[in-house]
Amino acid sequence: MVTRRKFIRNTAVGTAGIAVLSKLGWAAGVQGQKISRVVKVVNPDVVDSRTGEVNKKILRQMIDQAVMTLSGKKKLSRAWAEFIPKGKRIGLKINTLGLRSVKNTGWTSHFTAMTDAITSSLKSTGVTEDQLVIWDRSEAELQAAGYTIQKEPGKTRVVATFSNRRDPGYGYSDEDYPVGDKTSRVARILTDQCDVMINIPLIKDHRIAGFTGSLKQHYGIIDNPGSMHHNRCSGPGIAEVNAIPVIREKQKLILVDGLLGVIQGGPVWNISSIRAFHCVIAGTDPVAVDRIMLDMLEKQRADNGLEPLGDRVVHLGLAQKLGLGTAQPDQIDLIEIV
């Protein structure tokens, strides 16, 4: 089943919520902003909500469908070519933060399943293993998610910005990038080893920012995220980090791991707060993608008797004002495939 409609018709926000959006600056729109397409592919059989185990065959089909629908191309190779130029080195940025309580359980299997599905899809179109690198900020966090560190040339690498306290690993760029009235350095894996980036965020609440999505994902790329948590990660914070040129220019596609998410207590994963969303979301507008993700999170929280995040989430409106995308519901064209 395929449904296509402006997001405003599919949202659970309602009239009261629109008032909140206006307060946050989301409903004001951006002058001349084009409609942002977001594709959501849902399959209730892709993940077992009791164990976290993933049906990898279904997931691969969902990834292919999401990429083809977003691109408008019927052939997978042409669909990927819309986002990833031929011969480029491709970085898959994941988020393995906060997994201590679920380490080595089925609740982490979706991490490797998601990147396996994406790399399998890419390789079916001619991408070679030496073009691929899966990375996050630390080796310990990658291992907690079920990854094996792999640095051998000629194969898909699985690496981290830093290895441990004694080994700085690849480290950060020499260049300082302006971030509001601060500066940040960016992971060398992105600056030196990737031509393009696929952002693979998760749906999680966050005790300071309210919500973790594709925009906040890049706190795992800079060297000083701890100094960017003031005023709900907005003084300066998430929006300004996403305006760093090397991040903005190299991010070509967002593929949300919406199999499982955290509805309370994030960014830490606790089994009692994990819920299955059974979906993959694709887009190129990080603000629009996050708007869809946030609505899904709010609905799950409401279904579980939790307070809405409401005005705790301010960075989407700020990112829109910086021209990074649209959070305005009637400028988001959501295509949902069930």
SULCORHU-V237476 format. One record per residue. RES is the residue in one letter. SS is DSSP state (hx for helix, st for strand, lp for the rest). PHI is phi in whole degrees, 0 to 359 (999 if undefined). Layout:
RES&SS&PHI, RES&SS&PHI
This chain:
M&lp&999, V&st&239, T&st&236, R&st&224, R&st&197, K&st&298, F&hx&301, I&hx&304, R&hx&276, N&lp&248, T&lp&270, A&lp&267, V&lp&297, G&hx&77, T&hx&297, A&hx&298, G&hx&293, I&hx&299, A&hx&298, V&hx&295, L&hx&301, S&hx&297, K&hx&300, L&hx&278, G&lp&90, W&lp&285, A&lp&277, A&lp&286, G&lp&78, V&lp&237, Q&lp&303, G&lp&78, Q&lp&296, K&lp&281, I&lp&293, S&st&259, R&st&274, V&st&229, V&st&247, K&st&238, V&st&251, V&st&241, N&lp&215, P&lp&297, D&lp&264, V&lp&287, V&st&217, D&lp&277, S&lp&290, R&lp&267, T&lp&235, G&lp&86, E&lp&290, V&st&250, N&lp&274, K&hx&291, K&hx&295, I&hx&296, L&hx&299, R&hx&299, Q&hx&298, M&hx&294, I&hx&298, D&hx&301, Q&hx&296, A&hx&297, V&hx&293, M&hx&292, T&hx&292, L&hx&297, S&hx&281, G&lp&82, K&lp&260, K&lp&270, K&lp&254, L&hx&300, S&hx&298, R&hx&290, A&hx&297, W&hx&297, A&hx&296, E&lp&295, F&lp&245, I&lp&241, P&lp&299, K&lp&300, G&lp&83, K&lp&279, R&lp&279, I&st&246, G&st&259, L&st&254, K&st&268, I&lp&248, N&lp&225, T&lp&249, L&lp&285, G&lp&78, L&lp&257, R&hx&306, S&hx&282, V&hx&240, K&lp&303, N&lp&62, T&lp&236, G&hx&297, W&hx&287, T&hx&253, S&hx&294, H&hx&290, F&hx&297, T&hx&292, A&hx&298, M&hx&293, T&hx&290, D&hx&298, A&hx&294, I&hx&292, T&hx&293, S&hx&297, S&hx&296, L&hx&297, K&hx&295, S&lp&293, T&lp&257, G&lp&109, V&lp&293, T&lp&263, E&hx&299, D&hx&288, Q&hx&272, L&st&250, V&st&220, I&st&258, W&st&209, D&st&212, R&st&281, S&st&221, E&hx&296, A&hx&299, E&hx&290, L&hx&299, Q&hx&294, A&hx&296, A&lp&272, G&lp&100, Y&lp&272, T&lp&253, I&lp&298, Q&st&220, K&lp&247, E&lp&293, P&lp&297, G&lp&89, K&lp&238, T&lp&301, R&st&272, V&st&235, V&st&221, A&st&230, T&st&299, F&st&226, S&lp&272, N&lp&199, R&lp&296, R&lp&271, D&lp&237, P&lp&291, G&lp&63, Y&lp&287, G&lp&72, Y&st&238, S&lp&298, D&lp&288, E&lp&285, D&lp&263, Y&st&260, P&st&297, V&st&225, G&lp&61, D&lp&268, K&st&242, T&st&224, S&st&222, R&lp&258, V&st&246, A&st&307, R&hx&296, I&hx&302, L&hx&282, T&hx&290, D&hx&252, Q&hx&243, C&lp&233, D&lp&271, V&st&222, M&st&229, I&st&255, N&st&272, I&lp&240, P&lp&276, L&st&234, I&st&264, K&st&213, D&st&281, H&st&214, R&lp&294, I&lp&254, A&lp&281, G&st&90, F&st&202, T&st&248, G&lp&216, S&lp&288, L&lp&287, K&hx&289, Q&hx&311, H&hx&280, Y&hx&296, G&hx&277, I&lp&252, I&st&271, D&lp&274, N&lp&227, P&hx&297, G&hx&299, S&hx&273, M&hx&247, H&lp&251, H&hx&286, N&hx&52, R&hx&58, C&hx&62, S&st&221, G&lp&224, P&lp&287, G&st&191, I&hx&304, A&hx&299, E&hx&292, V&hx&299, N&hx&290, A&lp&272, I&lp&302, P&hx&307, V&hx&294, I&hx&287, R&hx&296, E&hx&283, K&hx&273, Q&st&286, K&st&253, L&st&203, I&st&244, L&st&235, V&st&282, D&st&281, G&st&260, L&st&289, L&st&229, G&st&213, V&st&244, I&lp&259, Q&lp&204, G&lp&87, G&lp&292, P&lp&276, V&lp&281, W&lp&270, N&lp&235, I&hx&306, S&hx&294, S&hx&252, I&st&276, R&st&228, A&st&272, F&st&258, H&st&56, C&st&217, V&st&235, I&st&238, A&st&234, G&st&187, T&lp&242, D&lp&263, P&hx&294, V&hx&289, A&hx&295, V&hx&300, D&hx&295, R&hx&297, I&hx&295, M&hx&298, L&hx&297, D&hx&298, M&hx&297, L&hx&296, E&hx&299, K&hx&295, Q&hx&298, R&hx&296, A&hx&296, D&hx&296, N&lp&255, G&lp&73, L&lp&262, E&lp&294, P&lp&293, L&lp&288, G&hx&50, D&hx&279, R&hx&292, V&lp&264, V&lp&247, H&hx&286, L&hx&293, G&hx&296, L&hx&292, A&hx&295, Q&hx&297, K&hx&296, L&lp&277, G&lp&80, L&lp&274, G&lp&157, T&lp&239, A&lp&254, Q&lp&284, P&hx&305, D&hx&280, Q&hx&250, I&st&246, D&st&261, L&st&266, I&st&252, E&st&248, I&st&243, V&lp&248
